[in-house]
Amino acid sequence: MATQHSEESGRWAGLSGPELADALAVAARLPEAGRLGVAFSGGVDSAVLLAVAVRALGGDRAIGLLAVSDSLARDELALARGTADEIGAPLVEFETREGDNPAYRANDVDRCFHCKDEMFTVIDTRLVDEFGLVAVAYGENADDAARIDRPGARAATDHAVLRPLAEAGLGKRRVRALARALGLSVADKPAAPCLASRIPHGQEVTPAKLKQVEAGEEVLREWGFTDARVRHHGDIARIEVPADELGLFAEVERRDGVLRGLREAGFAYVTVDLAGLQSGAFTLQVLRRG
């Protein structure tokens, strides 16, 4: 009994109070036996889920599953690899080909459904058997579950994917608090939706457009913006940055550098949205009109 208690204490070392309670609530929603696959992007939600799974189940029973495609920025791929290594979890990278699906390329409001459906289909048809998975989970949190602009959640339901964070009642604030308690370097990482989210619904998603967006956002990071979106409007790049960083464009050298970089990325015109950074702007706009 003493040995078991010691092992349990060691498993959750560094956690106390609300964060320990949240970790235990998430752990209680993981499989009791067998290996779990965690759909992993390197963002704070999936990182917390994977870190809790590794502590609760052990490194041999929890693995990260990272989907790689044209819609994943290269710096996000590198960060995801580093975060999985930091957690101490095995990471399996696999290719998805959502771009081959005409429904995905058409970029209606359900684009995310087709993307997630492709990812979970590859996991179900190949990785479950290859790695002996008894279940798959993903990092939907309780705030995400309440939003109307998350069609990818329908794909998770169709594939019987677990939602331990949401089911434990953890919203974004509590997820970030748990990430800090776990010592994760991504605890305060801004959300990083896939590159396709920068293209207005109804306009085709293409590899060329995704590369333009990725290149443009790299330019903004190089010029010191902490978070940024480059919305793709054909020849026009519409930049969104946090409202408190809009004043940075008043610096001539920075503004000229951004303009030059965005033109090199293939945009003829470059604008800055005075509304600042807007999460889910394209999808919410369409859904609210409907």
N, C-alpha and C positions, 0 to 999 in steps of 0.2 A: 504493500500500500504506500509506504514512504517513497519507494523508488518511483512508483507511478505518479505520485504527487510532485516529486522532483522533476520528472520529465515534463509534466504539464506546466510547471512554473517556468522551466527553461524554454519551453516552446513559445511562451508569450512574454519573455523577458523584455523589459523596456516599456511595456504597456501597463496602464493603470486607469482607474476611473472610467469615464465614458468611452474612451478609445478601446480599452480592454473589453468592455461590454459589447461594443460594436463589432470588434473582431470575433468574439465568441458567437455573436448572433449570425454573422456571415458564415463562420465555420460550421455552425449547426445546420446550415442549408447545403452543405457539400456531401457528396456520397460517402457512406460509411466504409465502403470497401471498393477496391479497384482504382483504376487510374482516371484522373480527370484532365480533360483538355480545356484550356482557357483561351478563348479567342482574344488575342493580345495585339494591341496597337502601339503600346508604349505610352499612352496617355495615363492620366492619374487614376481613372476608374479601373481600367484593366490591370494596371500595375498593382493597385491595392488588392484587387481580387486574386491575382496570381501570388502576391506576397503572403496573403492570408492562407491561401491553399497550400503553399509550400510549408508554412509553419504548422498548419493543422494536419496535413496528410503526409508530409515528408517529401523531399525532393524527387524521390523515385515514383511518386504517385501523382504529381502535378506537373504538367508541361504547358508551355506557352505555344500557341499556334498563330503564326504571323502570316497574313495574306499579303502577297506582293503583286502589285500591278502598276499600270501607268498612272493610276490615281493616287499612289502613295509617293509623297515627296521623298527625295533621297536623304535629306537631313532627318526626316521622321523615321526612316528605316534605320539609319545609323543610331539614332537615339533609342529606338526600341531595342536594338541589339544590346546597347550598353545598359539599359535598364534591366533587361532580363538577366544579364550577367551580374548586375548589382544585387538582384533578388536572389540569385543562386539557382535559377530555374533553367532546365533544358528548354531550348527554343527551336521549334520546327518551322522553317519557312517554306511556304508553298505558293505556287503561282495560281492566280485566278484570272479568268478571261472574260470578265463581265463586258468588256468592250466588243466582244463578238456577238453580243445579244442586241438585236435591233431595238428592243424595248428599253434597254439601258441607254443606248446612244440617243434615242429620241428625247430623253431627258424630261419626261413628264414629272409631276410631283411625286410619283412612286419610284423614281430612279433608285433611291436607297434600298427599296425592297429588292430590286433585281440584283443589286450589288451584294447585299447580305445573303440573298438566296443562293447566289453563285458560291459565295464563301462557305456557307453551311453545307451546300450540296457536295463540294469537294471534300470537306471534312467528313461528312457522312459516308460518302462512297469510297474514299481512299484512306483517310487518316485514322478513322475509328478502328478498322481492322488492323492496319499497319502498326499502330501503337497500343492496341488493346484498351481503348477508351471505353469506360462504362457510361460516361456522360460528358457533355460539353456545356460550358458556361460562358457567359459574356458579361461585360461590365456596365450594363444598364443600371443607372441609379434611380432613386425614387423621384427625383425631379424630372429626369428624362421620361419616366413612365407616365407622368402627368401631362406631357406636352403633346400637341396635335401634329407636330411636324416630324414625327419619327416613324416613317413607313418601314424602316428596317426592322422594327420590333415585330411586325407581322411575320417576317421571314423567320425570326427567332422562334415565334410561336409555332409556325408550321413545322419546324425541325425539332421541336421539344427541347430547346436550349434553356438551360437554367439561368435565373436572374438573381443570384444570391444577394447582391447589394440592394436592389430594389425591394426584394422580399423582406429583407431585414430592416427596411425603412430608412436606409441611409441616403440622404440627399447630398448634393455636391459639397456643401459646407462640412458635413460630417465625414465624407470621403477624404477631403483634403486634410482634415484634422487627424484622421487615422493614418494617412500617408506620412504626415510629419512625425507621428509617434513611431511609425515603422522605420523612420529614417530614410524615406525614399526621396531621391533628388528631384523627382518630378512632382513633388507635392504642390508646388505653386505654378506648374506648367499651364499656360493658357490652352484652351481647347484648340484642337487642330483638325477640323473636319477635312474630308478628302478633297483633293484638288477639283474634282468635278462639281463641288458645291459652289464654285465661283462662276459657273456658267448659267445664265438665266434659263429657267424652264422653257422648253419648246425649242431651244437652240441646241443643235447636235453636239454631243460630247465627242471630241476627237483627240487622238494623242498629241497633235500639234498644239491645240488649244491648252491642253494640260501642261505641256512643256513651257508655253508662254507664261502661264500663271505661275508655275514653279519658279521660273527665272525671275519674274517680276518680284515675287515675294522674297527671294534671296537678296535682291537689290535693297529692298526696304529694311531687311534685317542688317545688312551691311552698313546702312546709314543710321543705325541706332534705334529703330522702332522696335518696341518690345513685342508687339503683336500686330499683324496686318493681314488684310485680304486684298487681293487684286481681282476685282470683278471683271469678267471678260465680256465686253460689249462690242464684239467685232474689232474694228480699228481703234476703239476707245478702251483704255484701262481706267476703271473707277476704283480709286484707292480708298480703303477704309482702315483707319488706325484708331486707337483709343482716343477719346475726345480730349484728354489732357495732353496728348502729344501732337494735336493739330498745329499748335504754335511752332513746332519744329520746322514746318515748311517755310516759315518766315526767314530762315537762314538761307542765304542765297546759295552758298556752296552745297548745302544738303539738297536744296530743291533742284538745283541744276544737275546734281549727281543722280538723283532719283529719275528726273526726266530723261537724262541720257541713258540710264540703265533700262528703263521701260521701253524706250525707243529701240534699243538694241535687242530687246526681247521680242520685238515685232509689232509694237503698238504705234500707231501714227499720232494718237492724241492721248494725253494723260490728264485725268481730273482727280480731285480730292473731294470725297463726300463729307460735307460739313456735319452730317449726323453722327459721324464717328463709326466705330466698329459695331456691326449689327449681326448678331448670331441668327442663322436661319432666315436671313432676310428674304431670299427669293421664294422659299417654300411657304413661309408664313404669309407673304403678300398674296400668293395665289389662293391659299386655303381660306384666308379671311374674305377675299372677294367672293369665293364660292359659297 
